[in-house]
């Protein structure tokens, strides 16, 4: 396992590097695809990534079997002499999911999506809605990978590896740096992509509504599609909200070729510097992982944890932030407003609220993107649904509602904090410890206040 990667970033274990040194992973792999971990204790997790076939220690204990997509056992997870032997590298499996490597870029769906965006400017709005509604409702009945609207298999996989690691070292209690400051149970971000002049005109309504319920949010602007008054940018920031960038033009061409990409990013960077904006979201959430790593921003929010309904479907499986090159990625973890209201016909915030509760139970990040434009929150009936969502959020305890830039800054500070030095670990005042605990072969998380742990 890597000393620096998603696993140890997220699970900021006290002396984590020392602990993962007891994990033995193969140097090469001869299987790449879907696989399942089947544990006699009842755990079954279907994943995608590279696996080494035939791993089985002669004198060790077999802890679990690994099956390929046909159900055939191809390898094992084993324990021998204080070492945990895995037929895969957990970090490579995690990266395969985070970076959507399980997707096939040349799929029929991608071709259809590109054709749709080429023809979109010539289509009447009614035809666009009809085509996308038909597509989404057909898609809804299919089994998707990741599952929608909630998929926690990556989180369960991490907990399973942690449990095996702790058991192999005889550890009953393992301290780690809690995910959020001041002991908050989960994080909540509200963001808005402004896609038209009508959206610009409705920003004031959205701000006043969110202030009414004690929330703050960010507004991401398309820099070269409509007029953006300087006074509006100043007012948004003066009200305690955030300004971000939503691309150069909302025309689906950002990733058509690298020359266009670089030229447009240089243009939006100028606007971002003028506004003091540090966050980016790709128009239509179209994504090219390698190119996005290059954007000159502090954080990005162009990925989902799961969403089969977007023009570029897929998902990272993560409802936590993670590194994307030099960026901090803040994945969208609640379905967008237009998917629910316009295409799936939802008339209440129940899907949003249900998922917030699910994310809270895993201590993750609930991030919503809604639009102030006509057809979205610009419609009175949809704004009422959004208000009902905000009103019910206030009844849910334990959330932290920072601005996106504040959350990204916290996460960067957290993952770069050195917990592997010698002597007492002194943390910022808002940082707290949590504990992974094993009892009756079950792993749980304890967030109760305790004295700072001693170095392992």
C-alpha positions as CSV (number, residue, x, y, z in Angstrom):
1,X,0.0,0.0,0.0
2,X,1.1,3.5,-0.7
3,X,2.4,5.8,2.1
4,X,0.5,8.7,0.4
5,X,-2.8,8.1,-1.3
6,X,-6.5,8.1,-0.8
7,X,-6.6,5.4,1.8
8,X,-4.2,7.1,4.3
9,X,-5.5,10.6,3.3
10,X,-9.0,9.7,4.3
11,X,-8.2,7.5,7.3
12,X,-5.7,9.7,8.9
13,X,-4.4,7.0,11.2
14,X,-2.0,7.7,14.0
15,X,1.3,6.3,12.7
16,X,-0.6,4.9,9.7
17,X,2.5,4.4,7.6
18,X,3.9,2.0,10.2
19,X,0.6,0.1,10.3
20,X,0.2,-0.4,6.5
21,X,3.8,-1.6,6.3
22,X,2.4,-4.9,7.6
23,X,0.3,-5.4,4.4
24,X,1.8,-7.5,1.6
25,X,0.5,-6.7,-1.9
26,X,1.5,-8.3,-5.2
27,X,4.0,-6.6,-7.6
28,X,2.0,-7.6,-10.7
29,X,-1.6,-8.3,-11.7
30,X,-3.1,-10.7,-14.2
31,X,-6.8,-9.9,-13.9
32,X,-8.5,-6.5,-14.5
33,X,-12.2,-6.2,-14.1
34,X,-15.1,-6.8,-11.7
35,X,-14.3,-8.9,-8.7
36,X,-16.0,-9.7,-5.4
37,X,-14.6,-10.2,-1.9
38,X,-16.5,-13.0,-0.1
39,X,-15.9,-13.2,3.6
40,X,-17.2,-16.2,5.7
41,X,-18.5,-13.5,8.2
42,X,-21.1,-12.5,5.7
43,X,-19.3,-9.7,3.9
44,X,-19.7,-9.5,0.1
45,X,-18.3,-6.4,-1.8
46,X,-18.3,-6.2,-5.6
47,X,-15.5,-4.0,-6.9
48,X,-13.5,-3.3,-10.1
49,X,-9.7,-3.2,-10.4
50,X,-6.5,-5.2,-10.8
51,X,-6.1,-8.6,-9.0
52,X,-3.4,-11.1,-8.7
53,X,-4.7,-14.6,-9.4
54,X,-3.8,-17.6,-7.3
55,X,-2.7,-16.0,-4.1
56,X,-2.7,-18.5,-1.2
57,X,-0.1,-18.8,1.5
58,X,0.9,-22.4,2.2
59,X,0.9,-22.2,6.0
60,X,-1.3,-19.1,6.5
61,X,-4.9,-18.6,7.4
62,X,-7.4,-17.9,4.6
63,X,-9.6,-15.0,5.6
64,X,-11.7,-14.5,2.4
65,X,-12.0,-15.5,-1.2
66,X,-11.9,-13.3,-4.2
67,X,-14.2,-14.2,-7.2
68,X,-14.2,-12.9,-10.7
69,X,-17.3,-11.6,-12.5
70,X,-18.4,-15.2,-13.4
71,X,-18.3,-16.2,-9.7
72,X,-15.2,-18.3,-9.9
73,X,-12.7,-18.1,-7.0
74,X,-9.5,-16.6,-8.5
75,X,-7.5,-15.7,-5.3
76,X,-7.6,-15.4,-1.5
77,X,-6.9,-12.9,1.3
78,X,-4.6,-14.5,3.8
79,X,-2.9,-14.0,7.2
80,X,0.6,-15.3,8.1
81,X,3.1,-14.4,10.8
82,X,1.6,-11.0,11.5
83,X,1.3,-10.1,7.9
84,X,-1.8,-9.4,5.9
85,X,-1.5,-10.8,2.3
86,X,-3.8,-9.2,-0.2
87,X,-4.2,-10.2,-3.9
88,X,-4.7,-6.6,-4.8
89,X,-3.3,-3.2,-3.8
90,X,-6.2,-1.4,-2.0
91,X,-5.0,2.0,-3.3
92,X,-5.0,0.8,-6.9
93,X,-8.5,-0.6,-6.4
94,X,-9.7,2.7,-4.8
95,X,-8.1,4.7,-7.7
96,X,-9.8,2.5,-10.2
97,X,-13.1,3.6,-8.8
98,X,-12.3,7.2,-7.9
99,X,-10.9,7.9,-11.3
100,X,-13.8,6.1,-13.1
101,X,-11.4,3.7,-14.8
102,X,-14.2,1.1,-15.0
103,X,-15.9,3.2,-17.6
104,X,-15.4,2.6,-21.3
105,X,-14.8,5.9,-23.0
106,X,-15.8,4.7,-26.5
107,X,-19.1,3.3,-25.4
108,X,-22.3,3.8,-27.4
109,X,-23.6,6.0,-24.6
110,X,-20.6,8.4,-25.0
111,X,-21.2,8.7,-28.8
112,X,-24.9,9.4,-28.3
113,X,-24.0,12.1,-25.6
114,X,-21.6,13.8,-28.0
115,X,-24.1,13.8,-30.8
116,X,-26.8,15.2,-28.5
117,X,-24.5,18.2,-27.5
118,X,-23.7,18.9,-31.2
119,X,-27.3,19.0,-32.1
120,X,-28.6,20.7,-28.9
121,X,-28.3,24.3,-30.1
122,X,-30.7,23.5,-33.0
123,X,-33.2,21.6,-30.9
124,X,-36.3,23.3,-29.4
125,X,-36.4,23.1,-25.6
126,X,-39.5,20.9,-25.6
127,X,-37.6,18.3,-27.8
128,X,-34.6,18.4,-25.5
129,X,-36.8,17.7,-22.5
130,X,-38.7,14.9,-24.2
131,X,-35.5,13.1,-25.4
132,X,-33.7,13.4,-22.0
133,X,-36.9,12.4,-20.0
134,X,-37.3,9.3,-22.2
135,X,-33.6,8.4,-21.7
136,X,-33.6,8.9,-17.9
137,X,-36.7,6.9,-17.3
138,X,-35.4,4.0,-19.3
139,X,-32.1,4.3,-17.5
140,X,-33.7,4.3,-14.1
141,X,-34.8,0.6,-14.4
142,X,-31.3,-0.6,-15.1
143,X,-28.8,-2.0,-12.6
144,X,-26.0,0.5,-12.5
145,X,-22.4,0.5,-11.3
146,X,-22.2,2.5,-9.0
147,X,-25.7,2.0,-7.7
148,X,-28.0,5.0,-7.5
149,X,-28.9,7.1,-5.6
150,X,-26.5,5.7,-2.9
151,X,-23.5,3.4,-3.0
152,X,-21.3,2.9,0.0
153,X,-19.2,-0.1,-1.2
154,X,-16.0,1.9,-1.3
155,X,-16.5,3.0,2.3
156,X,-17.3,-0.6,3.3
157,X,-14.2,-1.9,1.4
158,X,-12.0,0.6,3.4
159,X,-13.5,-0.4,6.7
160,X,-13.0,-4.1,5.8
161,X,-9.3,-3.6,5.0
162,X,-8.9,-1.6,8.3
163,X,-10.5,-4.4,10.3
164,X,-8.2,-7.0,8.7
165,X,-5.3,-4.8,9.4
166,X,-6.2,-4.2,13.0
167,X,-6.8,-7.9,13.6
168,X,-3.5,-8.9,12.0
169,X,-1.7,-6.5,14.5
170,X,-3.8,-7.4,17.5
171,X,-5.2,-3.9,17.8
172,X,-8.5,-3.4,19.4
173,X,-8.6,0.4,19.3
174,X,-7.0,2.6,16.6
175,X,-7.0,6.5,16.8
176,X,-7.5,8.6,13.6
177,X,-7.9,12.3,12.9
178,X,-11.7,12.9,12.6
179,X,-13.0,13.9,9.2
180,X,-14.5,17.2,10.1
181,X,-13.5,20.1,12.5
182,X,-14.9,20.5,16.0
183,X,-16.5,17.0,16.0
184,X,-19.2,17.7,13.4
185,X,-20.8,14.5,12.2
186,X,-20.9,15.3,8.5
187,X,-20.4,18.2,6.1
188,X,-23.0,19.9,4.0
189,X,-22.2,22.1,0.9
190,X,-24.8,24.0,-1.1
191,X,-23.7,25.1,-4.6
192,X,-25.4,26.7,-7.6
193,X,-24.4,26.7,-11.3
194,X,-25.7,29.8,-13.0
195,X,-26.4,28.9,-16.6
196,X,-28.3,31.8,-18.1
197,X,-29.3,35.5,-17.6
198,X,-32.4,34.3,-15.9
199,X,-30.3,32.5,-13.3
200,X,-28.3,35.8,-12.7
201,X,-31.6,37.6,-12.0
202,X,-32.8,34.9,-9.5
203,X,-29.6,34.8,-7.4
204,X,-31.0,37.3,-5.0
205,X,-34.0,35.1,-4.2
206,X,-31.8,32.1,-3.6
207,X,-29.5,34.0,-1.3
208,X,-32.4,35.5,0.7
209,X,-34.0,32.0,1.0
210,X,-30.8,30.4,2.3
211,X,-30.1,33.2,4.7
212,X,-33.6,32.8,6.1
213,X,-32.7,29.2,7.2
214,X,-29.1,30.1,8.2
215,X,-27.2,28.5,5.2
216,X,-24.5,29.8,2.9
217,X,-23.6,28.6,-0.5
218,X,-21.5,29.2,-3.7
219,X,-22.5,30.4,-7.2
220,X,-20.6,29.2,-10.2
221,X,-20.7,31.4,-13.3
222,X,-20.2,30.6,-17.0
223,X,-17.7,33.4,-17.8
224,X,-18.5,34.1,-21.5
225,X,-22.1,33.3,-22.0
226,X,-24.1,36.1,-20.4
227,X,-23.5,39.4,-18.6
228,X,-22.1,39.1,-15.0
229,X,-22.2,42.5,-13.3
230,X,-19.3,43.3,-11.1
231,X,-21.7,44.6,-8.4
232,X,-23.3,41.2,-8.3
233,X,-20.0,39.5,-7.6
234,X,-19.3,42.0,-4.8
235,X,-22.7,41.5,-3.3
236,X,-22.5,37.7,-3.3
237,X,-19.2,37.9,-1.4
238,X,-20.4,40.7,0.9
239,X,-23.3,38.5,2.0
240,X,-20.8,35.8,3.0
241,X,-21.3,33.5,0.0
242,X,-18.8,32.3,-2.5
243,X,-18.2,32.8,-6.3
244,X,-16.8,30.1,-8.5
245,X,-16.3,29.3,-12.2
246,X,-18.5,27.1,-14.4
247,X,-16.5,27.1,-17.5
248,X,-16.1,29.4,-20.6
249,X,-19.3,28.5,-22.5
250,X,-21.9,25.9,-21.7
251,X,-21.7,24.2,-25.1
252,X,-20.2,20.8,-24.4
253,X,-17.0,21.6,-26.2
254,X,-14.5,22.1,-23.3
255,X,-13.0,18.6,-23.8
256,X,-13.4,18.3,-27.6
257,X,-9.6,18.8,-28.1
258,X,-6.7,19.9,-25.9
259,X,-6.1,23.2,-27.7
260,X,-9.7,24.3,-27.0
261,X,-9.4,23.2,-23.5
262,X,-6.2,25.1,-22.8
263,X,-7.4,28.3,-24.5
264,X,-10.7,28.3,-22.5
265,X,-9.0,27.5,-19.2
266,X,-6.7,30.5,-19.7
267,X,-9.7,32.7,-20.3
268,X,-11.7,31.6,-17.3
269,X,-8.5,31.9,-15.1
270,X,-8.5,35.6,-15.8
271,X,-12.1,36.0,-14.6
272,X,-11.4,33.8,-11.6
273,X,-8.4,36.0,-10.6
274,X,-10.6,39.1,-11.0
275,X,-13.3,37.6,-8.8
276,X,-11.0,35.9,-6.3
277,X,-12.6,32.6,-7.2
278,X,-10.7,29.4,-6.4
279,X,-13.3,26.7,-7.4
280,X,-14.2,25.2,-10.7
281,X,-17.0,23.0,-12.0
282,X,-17.0,21.7,-15.6
283,X,-20.1,22.6,-17.7
284,X,-22.5,19.7,-17.9
285,X,-20.1,17.9,-15.6
286,X,-18.2,16.6,-18.6
287,X,-14.8,15.3,-17.5
288,X,-11.3,14.4,-18.7
289,X,-9.4,13.3,-15.7
290,X,-5.9,14.0,-17.0
291,X,-6.8,17.5,-18.3
292,X,-8.8,18.5,-15.2
293,X,-5.7,17.9,-13.1
294,X,-4.1,20.8,-14.9
295,X,-6.7,23.5,-14.1
296,X,-5.2,26.5,-12.1
297,X,-7.8,26.3,-9.2
298,X,-7.7,25.2,-5.6
299,X,-10.6,22.8,-5.8
300,X,-12.8,21.1,-8.4
301,X,-16.3,19.8,-8.1
302,X,-17.0,18.1,-11.5
303,X,-17.4,14.5,-10.3
304,X,-20.3,12.7,-8.6
305,X,-20.2,9.8,-6.2
306,X,-22.9,8.2,-8.4
307,X,-25.0,9.4,-11.2
308,X,-26.2,7.3,-14.2
309,X,-28.3,10.2,-15.5
310,X,-25.7,12.8,-16.4
311,X,-24.5,13.3,-20.0
312,X,-21.3,11.6,-18.9
313,X,-22.6,9.1,-16.4
314,X,-20.4,7.3,-13.8
315,X,-19.2,8.1,-10.4
316,X,-16.3,8.0,-8.0
317,X,-18.1,5.9,-5.3
318,X,-16.8,8.5,-2.8
319,X,-18.9,10.8,-0.6
320,X,-15.6,12.2,0.8
321,X,-13.2,14.8,-0.7
322,X,-10.0,13.4,-2.3
323,X,-6.9,14.6,-4.1
324,X,-7.0,15.1,-7.9
325,X,-3.5,16.0,-8.7
326,X,-2.9,19.4,-6.9
327,X,-6.6,19.9,-6.6
328,X,-9.0,19.0,-3.8
329,X,-12.0,17.3,-5.4
330,X,-15.4,17.9,-3.8
331,X,-17.7,15.3,-5.4
332,X,-21.4,16.1,-5.8
333,X,-23.2,13.6,-3.7
334,X,-26.9,14.7,-4.0
335,X,-28.7,14.4,-7.4
336,X,-29.0,17.7,-9.3
337,X,-32.3,19.5,-9.2
338,X,-33.1,19.1,-12.9
339,X,-32.6,15.4,-12.8
340,X,-35.1,15.0,-10.0
341,X,-37.7,17.6,-10.9
342,X,-37.7,17.8,-14.7
343,X,-36.7,14.3,-15.8
344,X,-37.7,12.0,-12.9
345,X,-40.8,13.8,-11.9
346,X,-40.1,14.2,-8.2
347,X,-42.3,16.7,-6.4
348,X,-40.7,16.7,-3.0
349,X,-37.2,16.8,-1.5
350,X,-37.5,13.2,-0.2
351,X,-34.6,11.8,-2.4
352,X,-32.3,14.6,-1.2
353,X,-33.3,14.2,2.5
354,X,-33.0,10.4,2.4
355,X,-29.5,10.6,1.0
356,X,-28.4,13.3,3.5
357,X,-29.4,10.8,6.3
358,X,-27.5,8.0,4.6
359,X,-24.4,10.2,4.2
360,X,-24.7,11.3,7.8
361,X,-24.6,7.7,8.9
362,X,-21.3,7.3,7.1
363,X,-20.0,10.7,8.3
364,X,-19.4,12.0,4.7
365,X,-20.0,15.0,2.6
366,X,-23.5,15.9,1.3
367,X,-23.0,18.3,-1.6
368,X,-25.9,19.6,-3.6
369,X,-25.8,21.5,-6.9
370,X,-29.0,23.4,-7.8
371,X,-29.6,26.0,-10.5
372,X,-31.2,29.4,-10.0
373,X,-32.2,29.5,-13.7
374,X,-35.6,29.3,-15.4
375,X,-36.8,25.7,-15.5
376,X,-34.9,24.9,-12.2
377,X,-35.1,26.9,-9.0
378,X,-36.3,29.8,-11.2
379,X,-39.7,28.1,-11.2
380,X,-41.8,28.9,-8.1
381,X,-42.9,25.3,-7.6
382,X,-39.2,24.1,-7.6
383,X,-38.1,26.9,-5.3
384,X,-40.8,25.8,-2.8
385,X,-39.3,22.3,-2.9
386,X,-35.9,23.7,-2.3
387,X,-37.3,25.7,0.7
388,X,-38.8,22.5,2.1
389,X,-35.4,20.9,1.7
390,X,-33.7,23.7,3.6
391,X,-36.4,23.7,6.3
392,X,-36.0,20.0,6.9
393,X,-32.2,20.2,6.9
394,X,-32.5,22.4,10.0
395,X,-34.1,19.5,11.8
396,X,-31.0,17.3,11.1
397,X,-28.3,17.6,13.8
398,X,-24.5,17.5,13.5
399,X,-23.7,19.1,10.1
400,X,-21.0,21.6,9.2
401,X,-22.1,24.1,6.5
402,X,-18.9,25.9,5.4
403,X,-18.2,27.5,2.0
404,X,-16.6,25.1,-0.5
405,X,-13.3,26.9,-0.3
406,X,-13.4,26.6,3.5
407,X,-14.0,22.8,3.3
408,X,-11.3,22.3,0.7
409,X,-8.8,24.2,2.8
410,X,-9.7,22.1,5.9
411,X,-9.4,18.8,4.0
412,X,-6.0,19.8,2.5
413,X,-4.7,20.8,6.0
414,X,-6.1,17.5,7.4
415,X,-4.5,15.2,4.9
416,X,-1.1,16.9,4.9
417,X,-0.9,16.9,8.8
418,X,2.0,14.8,9.9
419,X,0.8,12.1,12.4
420,X,3.9,9.9,11.9
421,X,6.4,12.0,13.8
422,X,7.9,11.1,17.1
423,X,6.6,12.4,20.4
424,X,3.3,14.0,21.2
425,X,1.0,15.1,18.3
426,X,-0.3,18.6,18.7
427,X,-3.3,19.4,16.5
428,X,-5.1,22.6,15.7
429,X,-7.8,23.5,18.2
430,X,-10.7,22.5,16.0
431,X,-9.3,19.0,15.1
432,X,-10.5,16.1,17.2
433,X,-9.6,12.4,17.5
434,X,-11.9,9.5,16.7
435,X,-11.3,5.8,17.3
436,X,-11.8,2.6,15.2
437,X,-12.8,-0.1,17.6
438,X,-13.2,-3.9,17.2
439,X,-15.6,-5.8,19.4
440,X,-17.1,-9.2,18.6
441,X,-15.4,-9.1,15.2
442,X,-17.3,-5.9,14.3
443,X,-15.6,-2.6,13.5
444,X,-17.2,0.6,14.7
445,X,-16.3,4.3,15.0
446,X,-16.3,6.1,18.3
447,X,-16.3,9.9,18.4
448,X,-16.7,10.4,22.1
449,X,-14.3,13.1,23.6
450,X,-11.1,11.6,25.0
451,X,-7.6,12.7,25.9
452,X,-5.2,12.8,23.0
453,X,-3.9,9.3,22.3
454,X,-0.4,8.3,22.9
455,X,1.9,7.4,19.9
456,X,1.6,3.8,18.8
